[in-house]
Amino acid sequence: MTQDNPETVAGRYQLVERIGQGGMGRVWRGTDQHLFGREVAVKEILFPPGLEDNERSMLLRRFTSEARAAVILNHPGIITIHDVVEHNGAPVIVMEFVRGQSLAAAIREQGRLPVRRVAEIGITMLGALSEAHRAGIVHRDIKPDNVLLTKDRVVITDFGIAHLADATTKLSHSGTIIGTPQYMSPEQLEGKRPTAANDLWALGATLYHAVEGRPPFEAEGLHALAIAIFTQPHRPTSAAGPLAPVLEALLTKDPDRRATAEQAEALLAAALRNADADPAPGVPAGTPSPTPVPPASPVPPVPTPTALDAGADPEVYELPQPQTPAEQARVPQPADLPTDTPPAPVPAPPDLPPTDRMWGGVLLGGAAGPDGGTPVPAGGGQHEDVTAVPDGRPPARQGAARRTTVLAVALATLAVGGILTWTLTRDTGKGGGTGGSAGNDSASTTTVVIGLDAPLTGDLASLGLGIKNSADLAVKTANQTQAVPGITFELQAVDDQAQPAVGQQNASRFVADTKVLGVVGPLNSSVAQAMLPELTTARLVDVSPSNTNPALSQGSDWAKGTKSRPYPSYFRVATTDAIQGPFAARYLHLEAKKSKLFVIDDQKTYGAGLAAGFRSEFTRIGGTVVGAEHINPGEHDFAALAAKVRGSGADAVYYGGEYPEAAPLSQALKQAGANVPLMGGDGIFDASYPTSNSSTEGDLATSIGALASELSGGQKFLADYKAAGYAEDAGIFGGYGYDAAWAVVEAVKAVVAANGGTLPSDARAKVADAMEDVAFDGVTGRVAFDEYGDTTNRQLTVYAVRSGQWSTVKTGTYAP
């Protein structure tokens, strides 16, 4: 076929003009003479020269069969295939003609695309891929060039083309890889059989490129790029905003831990709900980024699409193998690769079965999984969303060893004509970042990073920011006073949005950074459940300022009297729900003289566990529970429930949950004529609760410890905090955040002192061991840990709303 002498294919498709050509085919605009001249795109597949007749025949049969299978795909996000025919001994695909712009071209023109637009593109692409995967078709080459944007559609092109490339190059025998490396998953680079998970990784890489303006991985040369994809986290997001959780979930290196299509769909829907409105919904999409990111220079170059595009061919890379002994000697072997600080895989937390997992804050339903997780009994913790904690510790280094072996095999395929050099160095600079480096200018120092995980955005950001600032103050104080000679501390704070999946990804980043020797956080026990398996495997110590779920430190059978420590490197400076609920029950019955209680909870692990502990103690000491109900998180209409409470004759209500629902519940009670106090745990003890409406006057809450202003070291802490100029209040957990960070400083100090003034090679494990013996007088009182990593300080406080603010009623301790 030539443009000068257009032909008719299969007696009906008249070729009009050639609109594109790649290594595997030519694309023509044509008309269907049997359907009144309807425009069609005709893609002529070009077989490589030199094929034997039997090979050509085999390829023709295979491709025609696979392409015809794709004809059944019916989705607005998939190019419709009208016909598959043979012409001059080669297969030809006839498909709908789409006038549009490729996503790659849109990125080149505009830089970063708006978050809302990218979320919309992602939802359509995911629907298209799911349709194909249900039909048993894996695309293999999802990338911005193979996505077309029209005024009202997002369309994926070239289903089935990579199959032909695979067969044509005999992938399994030649060491050739099919696809575009910037968007290829680790297992696809490894040469494993393509699965739906490959396409989901590529979807994540494509959406990352669209919202960030550049691919998630870049390096000079294919070998370096492969190493980065196998061993390094992707480039941190800066513009993704609410899209960050789905990008993290899709770009998970282990395909077994990667988000499924259903999970990704829920995350994309959540991102779309949270995205800023897009003022320009048409295509080209959105307005140019205020600071457009120039397109990266991929290696090899990404082909330039035409405005009228029927898809870009998959890229094919011939990778010659080392032939001589000298060449073979240059290929890295497993023993040559770094084994002391490998990037950790993302193991499935035993308490988060794949069918019942939180990704980016979206609960994806399912039953208990097969991993051995057991339900958490009464107890819970701050803002719980997950209901299982494992009893056993994951086997150390199993995933790391496999990753090292896989990388060596991949590099043996990729590495030719050069030496790959691995260098592990310890930072001997002065440090900087959040922690600063004051006081260490006179000598070189080793930088130790303290990671911090907390909700820095969202409903619980006021608590998370107070913890972050307080830990930052501890780090600055350690540097200014040279608390550990030769060590400069930095704080690396990351946002978990109070969501377990995000926290798990943050844990992976901390583990991968060899400078991180301790972690402060998280705020929520549910997030801790997701983070701790990986932190434990890496022997990376974690000190939480606020987790209250007893099962995290004492195992899932703690309430039955059988305690076992599932996470040996986990510690907390806050007391647990094992004493908070009973402490509240004793105050309400014995001191507030309330005898008839109505108990309500939000069905989360934290709320339900807190309510159960309260109810058990309240009835044990002689009180009566006259009614019990559950509400749904996010619910705000409590009129019917309030009427039920009034009719029960209760003289108080105990609520297990958090302040966003507690405040409207209190208001509904008063409006229904149930003028009784509502009491809750530290989940409602927030500054916004008493100011949300006047109906909260007289309500009660318990919280761990006491207000910083009432602690022995609290006044100095608050003065230093104010002098540091932080914009946010320290909050109820600020003092605990300071003490958690200082506990890491003390553990590092002990390790350095025991190792002749330097850090040992196994510093993480040594710091975890040293934490067992850490003891000091902190902001919150005496900081020390028992055999389970729990604080020995069991102080709690009752607060009441008076004149629109929380006021201290009683501070004390509880002993069962």
N, C-alpha and C positions, 0 to 999 in steps of 0.2 A: 504494500500500500504506500502511496506517496501523496503528498499534498497537491502536487501538480496534476496528478491523474487520480482523482478520488474514485473510490470503488464502492460497490454495494456488497455488504456482508450478508451472507445467508439469504440472499435474495430479497432483503427488505430494509436493511439499515444503510442508508446513504451517508457516506462520510462527507463532512462539510469542511472542517478545518482541524488541523492538529493543534492541541492546546497544551500539550506537555509531553515530556519524554524522560524516562529514567533508565536505569541499567537493566530493568526487567520488562519494560513495556512502554508503549506509546498510547497516549490518550487523545481521542478525537471527539469533537462535537459532531453529532450526526442527527439524522432525522429518521423516524420510523415510518416508512412508506405505507405500511399496513394500518397505521393508526393516524391518518390524516396529517402526517408530517410532524408528529410530536417530537420535540427535542430529546435526544438521548446522549449519554456519554458512552463511548465505545473504547474499552481498554484492550489493546492487543498485547498479549503476553509474548515476550521474546525469549526463546530458549537459547541457552549458551551454545556457541558454535562447537563443532566437533563431537556432538552426541551421536552414538550409534543409533540405528533405526529402532532397535528394541528398547533402548533407553528413552528415546523420544516418545515412543508409543506408550511406555509405562507412565511417563510424566504426564502425557496428555490425558490418559485414563484417570490418573490419580487427581489431577487438578480439576478436571471436568466434574468428577464425582464430588469433590469437596466444595467447589464453587456452586454446584447445584444444590448441595445441602444448605448453603447460605441463602439460597433463594427463599427458603421457608421463613427466614427472619422477617418479622413484621414489627417494626418499631420506628417512630418518627426520628429517632436518633441514629438510625442505620440507613446508609444509602440503599435504596431499593434496587435489587437486581432483577431486571426484566427477563434476561435470557442469557444462556451460556451456550456458545456454539463453537464449532471448529472452522477455521478459515486458513487455507494454505498450510495445513498440518500443525497449526498452533491454536491454542485456546483463545477465545475472545469473550469478554464479559460485556454485556450490554446493561447499562444501569441508568437510573434517573439522572437527569442533568441538573446540577445544583449551581445556581449563581450565588457566589458568596466569597468570603475571604477566609483564608486559613487562620487558625488561632496563632500560628507562628508569625504570620504577617501582622496580625493585630498587635502582638507583643512587640515586634520590631518598631511599629509605628508609634505605639502609645506608651511603651514601657510597662510598668505594673498596671494591671487591670483592676477595677474596683472589686472589693471583696464580694459584694452582693452578686455582681456579674459572674465572677469565678464560681461562686457557690451554685448559681443557676446552671452554668455550663457543666459543673461536676455532677449535679443531680441527673441531668439528661444523659451525660456520658455513662453514668453508672447504670441507669435504666437500660441503655442500649447494650452495655456489656453483659448485664444480667440476662437479658434476652438471648444473647449469643451463647453464654455459658450454659444456660438451660438446654440449648440445642446441641451442646457438646463441642462448640466452636470456640477456640482461644485465638484472640487476635494476634498476639505476639509482638506487635510493633505500634502500640499506642504512644503517640507523641503529638506535639502541637501541630506539626505538618499534616497529620492525618485527621484533624478536626476542622470541619468547615462551619463558619458562622454565617447565618443569613439573617434576614430581618426578624424572622420568627422561629428559627430552628437552630439546633446545634446537632451536627451530623458527623458520625465517625465513618471514615472511608477505609477501603482496602481490607475488609475481612477476607481471609483466605489466601492473601498474597504471600504472607510469610510461610504458609504451609508449602507453597510451591518452591520458595527459596530454600527451604529446609531440604526438600527432596532433591532439588537440582544440585545443591552443593554437597549432598551426602554428609550432613553435619556430623553425624556420629563417627565418621571415619577420617575427616580431614582436619579437625581442629578449627573449623570455621565457626564464627558466631554470627547469628542472624538478628538483626534489630539495630537499634540506636543506643549506644552504650549509656548515654546520660539518663536514659529512661528504663534501663534494664535492671531487673532485680538481681540480687546476689546469686540466687539459685539458677537464674537464666544464664548469667555469666559463667556459672559453674558447669553449664551444659546439661542440666537435668531436663527431664521431659517437661514441656510447657504445661502449666496448669492455669486455672482461673486466677490464682494468687499472683501470677506474673503480671497479668493485665491490671490487677488492682494496685500493685506497686507502681506500674507505669502511669496509671491514672493519678496516683499521688504525686509522682514526679512532674507530670504535665500540669496539674493544678498548682503545684508549688511554683513552677516556671511562670505561670500566668499571673499569679498574685505577687510574686517577689521580683519578677522581671529577669530572672536567670535560673538555670537548672539547680537542683539541690546539691549536686556534686559537680565539681570542675577540677581538672588537673591537666598538666601538660603531658599529653601522650596517653595512649590507651592503657598502658601498663599502670601508670600512676592513677589513672581514673578508676581502674578495676580495684586497685589497692584501697582507694578511698571508699568505694562502695562496700567493700568487704569489711573494712576495719574501722571506719570513722563514722561518727554521727553526721547527718547532713548539716549543711550550713544553717545556723539558727535563723528562724523567721524574724522579720522586722516589720512586715506590712500585713501579715496574714490575719492578725486579730482573731476573730472567732473561728477562722478556718484552721488555726494552728492544731487543734486536737485531731481533726481528720487527717491532716498531713502527717502528723506523728504516727497515727494509727496505721495509715497505708504504707508509710516508709519504714515499717518495722522489718528488720533484716530477716528474722526467722519467719518463714511463711506460715508456720503453724500458729504463730502469735499475731500475725497480721490481721487487721480488721477484715471481717467478711463483708460481702456486699450489703447484707442487711444492716450490719453495724455501721458501715460507712454511710449508708442512706440516712440513718438516724442522726449521725453526726453532721452531715451536710444540711439536713433539715434544721437542726439546731443552729448551725452557723448562719443559715439564711434568715432565721428569726432574729438573730442578734446582729445582723449586718446593718450598717447604715444604709439609708435609702439611696438608690442609684438614680441620679437625676436624668440619666440618658439611657433608657432601656433598649434602644435600638442597636443595630450592628452596623458599623463598628461600635463595640460596646463601650459605654462609659466615657468619661472625659480623660484626657491625658493625665498621668500622674504628675503632681507638683514637682517631683524630682525624678524624671524618667530614668530608669536604669538602662544603660546601653546594652544591647544584646551581647551575650557572651560569645566567645569564639570557641565553639565546640570542637572537640577532637574526635574523629574527623569532622569536617564542616557539615552543617545541616543543609540539605538541598533547599534551594529557594523555590517556593511554590508559585504557581500562577494564580491570578485572581479567579480564574475559572479552574477549579481543581477537582480531580477525581482521586486524589490521594498521592502520597509520596511513597516510593518503593522502600521496602526495608533495606537497611544498609548491610552489606556483606563484607566481612573482614577475614581475609586469608591470613592465618597466623602460622608461619613456618616454624617447625620444631627444631630445637638444637640438634645438630647432626654430629659434631665432633666431640671428643671427650672434653676439650676445653670449654666448648659451648655448654655442654651438659653440666659441667662443674659450676657454671655461673648461675644455674637455676636454683633459687632458694629452696632448701629442704625444711621439713618441719622443725628440725633441731636448730636451724639458723634463725627462725622467726622468734620475736619476743614472746616470752611465756610468763614473765613476771607481772606484766601490766597489759594483758590483752583487753581489747574492747569487749565488754561483757555482752553476751547474748541477752535476749529479753525473755527470760523463762516465764512460763505461765504460772502465776501465783496459784498455789494449790487451793486457795480459798476463792478463786475467781474462775469457775468453770467456763469454757468458751461459750456456752449457750446462756450464760447469765452474768454478763460482764458489763461494767461501766466503761464506756469510751467517751471521754470529753464531756461527761455529765449526762449522757443519755443512757438510761437503763434499758438494756436489751434483754428481754425476758428469757426464761428457761428454767429447767429444773436443776437440782443439785447435780454437780458433775462427778466424774469418776476419779477425781484427783485426790480424794481422801479428805477433803475439807468437811468439817462438821459444823452444824448450826451453832452460832454463838448464843449461849443462854443469857439469862437476865444480866444486864450489865451495860453493854453498848459503849458509846463514846461520842464525842462531838460530831454532830452532823453525819450520822452513819447512813450508808447506802448499801453495804455489802454485809452478808450474814454468815460468813464463815472465816475461821482462822485456823491454819494448820497446826498440828501438834508437833510435827517433825521439821527438821532443818533440811533444806535442799542440799543435795550432795555438792560440795564445793568443786568448782573448776571443771565440771563435766562439760558444760556448754563452751567454756573457753578453750578446752582442749580440742573439741570438735571444730571450732571456728579456726584454730590455728592449722589443723590438718587440711580443712577445706581450702583455706587460703593458699597453702603450699601447693595443693593440686592445681588450683586455678592459675597460680603464677607459673607453675611448670608448663602450662599451656600458653600463657601469655608472654612470658619473659624470653625474649630472644635479642641477640645483638647488644646486650648491655648488662650491667650489674645493678641489681636492686639493693640499695644500701639502707639498712634499718639503723636508726640512731635514737637511743634513749638518753636524754640528758636531764639533769636536775637543774632547775632554775636557781641561779645564784645571784640574780639581780636584787634590786631593792624592793621589788613588789610595788603595789599601788592599788588601783581600783578603789572599791568602796572602803576597804579597811585602811588605806593610807599606809605610809611608811615612816611616820615621824619617829624620831628617836633612834633610827638605825642608819643614819647617814655615814657614820664613820667607818663602817666595815661592811663587806658583802654579807648578804643574808640568804637563807633559803626561804622561799615562799611556800607557805602552807595555806591552802584554801579551805575555808569552812563553807560548805554548801548550806543554803537555807531554802526550804520549800514551805510555802504558805499561800493562801489565797490573797493575791495582791490586787485582784479585780473581782467584781461581783458583789453579792449581798454580804459576804463575810469579809470584805476587804478591810474594813476598819479594824478588825481583829488581826488580820494577817499583816497589815502595814505596821501596826504597833509592835508586833513580834519582830518584824524585819528591822525596824529602826533600832529597837533595843539590842538586838544581836549585833547590829552595826556599831552601836556605841561600845559594846563589850570588845569588839575587835579593835576599834580605835584606841580604847583604853589600854589594851594589851600591847599595842605597838608603841604608844606614847610612854608607857612605863617600862618597856622592854621586859615584859613579864617572862618571856622565854628568850634568853640571849641567843642571837644568831638566827632567830626566826622572825619573819614578817608575816603577819596574818592578813588574809584578804577574805572578804565575804562575797560569795557568789549567790545572789538571791534570784530565785525563779518562781514564777506564778503557777500554782496548781489549780486555780479556779475552784478549789474545794471539790475537785473531781478525781476519783481514783485513777482513771486511765491517764490523765495528764500527770499525776504524781508518779505513776509507774514510769512514764517516759523520762521524767526528771531524774528519777533514780538511775536510769540507764546512763544519763549524761554525767551524773556525779561519779558513777563507777568508772566511766571511760576516761575521766580526767584524773591522772595519777597524782596531781597536786592536792586533790580533795582528801583530807584525812578525817573529816567528821562532818556530819549533817545535823542541822537544827531544824526541827519540825517533824511532821507537818502539824497543822492545827487540828485536822479532823482524823479521827480514828479510822474511818473508812479509807481515807487516802493512805494512812499508814499500812493498812492491810495489803494494799496493792504494792507499796514500795518495799516493804521489809524483806520479802523473799530474796530479791536481787541484792539489796544492801547486805543481807546476812551472808549470802554466798561470797561476796567480795570482802567480807570481814570489815565493812565500812561502818563505823560506829554512828548511831543515830540517837539524838537526845531530843525528845519532844517536850515542848513547854505546855502542852494542853491535852494530849490524848488521854482519854479517861476509860477506855474499854479494858476491863481487867484481862480479857482473853489474850490481848497482845503480849502480855508479859507472863501470864500464869497458865496459858493454855485454855482450850475450849471447855475443859471439865472443871474449871476452877470453882464453879458454884456447887459442885458435888463434893468438894473437899479434896479433889485430886489435882494438884498443881504440877505443871511442867513448863519449862521455859522454852518456847518455840524459837525465839530470836535472841541468841546470846549477845549480840552487839547492840541490842535495843535497850534504851534507858529513858526514863522520864522524870521530870522535876515536878510534875503535877500529880496529885493523888487521883484515885480511880472512882468509878461509879459504884464499886463494891461498898463504899462508905458514904457516898453523896446522897443516894436515895434514903437509906436508913437514918442518916443525920437529919434530913429534912423531916422525915416522919416523926422522929422524937421531938423535934422542936414544935411541930404543928400540933401534936396531941398533948405533950406534957407541959409545954410552956404557953402556946397560943390557945390551949384548951379547946381545940376543935375535935369533935368526936365522930361526926358523920361526913364522910368524904365521897366525892364523885371523882373518879379517876379517868383521865382521857390521855391518849397518846397518838402520835402521828404514824405509827406502824414502822418507823425506821428502827434500826438496831439500837441507836442511841436512845431515842425517845421511849420505845417499848421496854428496853432494858431498865432504864431509869424508873419508869412507872412501876415495873414489876418489883424492883428492889424496894421502892417506897411502900407499895401495897403490902408486901410481905411483912415488913417491920411494923407498919401501922396497925395491922390486925394482930400481930404478935403481942403488942403492948396494950391492947384493949380497945383500939378504935374500930369503927365499922365502915365498910365500903358499901354505900347505898346504890351505887351505879357505876358502870364502866362503859366507855365507848371509844371508838377509833375514828380518826379523821384522815383525810388524804393530804399529803404535802402539797402546798400551793392553794389549798381550799381557803376561802374567806367568808363564805355564807354559813353562819352558824346559828341562825335564828331557831331552827327546829331543835338543834341540840341544846341551845340555851333554855328553851321552854321545858325540855326534858329534865335538865338539871334543876330548874326551879321546882318542878313537880316532885322531885325526889326528896326534898327537904334537906339537902346537903348544906352544911354550914361552911364548906370550903371546897375548892376544886384543885386537884393536883394535875398538872399538865406535863407530860413527857414529850418534849419537842423543842422547837426553836422560836425565836421572837417574831419572824415574819407571820406565823399563824397565831401565835399566842396573843398578840395585841388585839387583832379583830375578834378573837374568841372572848377576851376579857370585856370588850365593848359590847358584844352581843349579850353576854350574861347580864350586864347592868341594864341594858335596854329591855331585857325580858323580865326585869324585876328581881333577878337573883343577885342581890347585893351582897355577895360573899367574895372573899379574897381568892384570887387565883395564885397558886404557887407553882414554880417550876425549878429546873436546875440551871446550870450555867448556860444552857442553850438559850434562855430568855434574858440572861443578865447582860444586856447590851444597852448602851447609852440611848439608842433610838427607841427602846421600848417605852419608857415613861413619857417620852415626848410625843409619841404617836397619837395619843388621845387622852383625855382627862379621865377616862374610865379606869385607867390602870392604878389610880391612887389607892394605896393600901395593899396592892399585890406584893407577893414575896418571891424571892429566889435564893437559891444557894449557889455558891461558887467556891472553887478550890482556893485555898489560902486566904489571903486578905488583901485589901486594897494596898497598893504600894505606899500610899501616904500614911498608913497605919502600921507598917512594918518597920523593924529596927533600922534596916538599911534603905528603906524606901525614900526618905526625904532627900538624901544625897543623890540617889538614883534619879529622882524627878528633877532635881536641880541641874544635874549633869545633862539630862535629856533635854531640858528646856534650853540650856546653854548651847547645845549642839545644833539647835535651830530646826528640828524636824517639824514638818508641816502637820503631821497627824499626831493625835494623842497616843500615849503609850498603851492605853487600854488595859483591860483586866489581865491580859497575859503578857504585858510588856516586861514586868519584872522577871517572869519565868523565862521569857525569851533571852533576857540578859544572862540569867543564871545558866541556861542551857548552853549558850555559846561559851560562857566562861568555864563550864565543865570540860568542854573540848580543849580549851586553852590549857587547863590544869593537866589533862591527860597527856597532851603533847609535851608539856613541860616535864612530866615524870619520865616519859620515854627518852627525851633528849638527855636528861640528867643521867639516866641509867646507861646511856650509850656514848658516854664520853663527850657530850656536848654536840652531837650530830644526830641526824635521823638515821635509823637503820634501814636496810633494804626492805624489810617487812613491816614498815611503819604502821600501816593500817591495822594489821593484826595486833601489834604491840599497843597501839592507842586503845583498841577495843578492850584489851586485857587490863590496861592501866585504869580505864574508866571504872572498873569494879571497886577500886580503892580510893577514888576521888572523894574528897570531903573538904568543904570550906563553908565559911559563913557568907552567904550571898544576900542578894536583895530580898529574897523571899524567906529568909531564915537559914537554918542549917541545911546544906545540900549534901546528901549522901544517898547511897543506894543499897537496897537489900539484895538477897540472893536471886531475886527475879528481875532486877533492874528497876524496880519501883522505888520512888522516893520514900525515905523514912519520915518525911515531914507530912503528917496527915491532918494538917490544919484546914478547916473549912469555915465559911462565914455565911450567915443569913442576912439578907438585905431586904428592905422594904421601900416601896415607892412613897416618898413624902415630898409634897410640894413640887411634883414634877421631876424628881430625880431620885436616884438610888441612895439610900442611907443605910449605914451599918446598924444592924440590930444585935447580932451576937457573933462572936468568933470563938471557936472551940475545936475539939477533936472528937473523933468517934472511934471507939474500940468495941468490936463485936462482943 
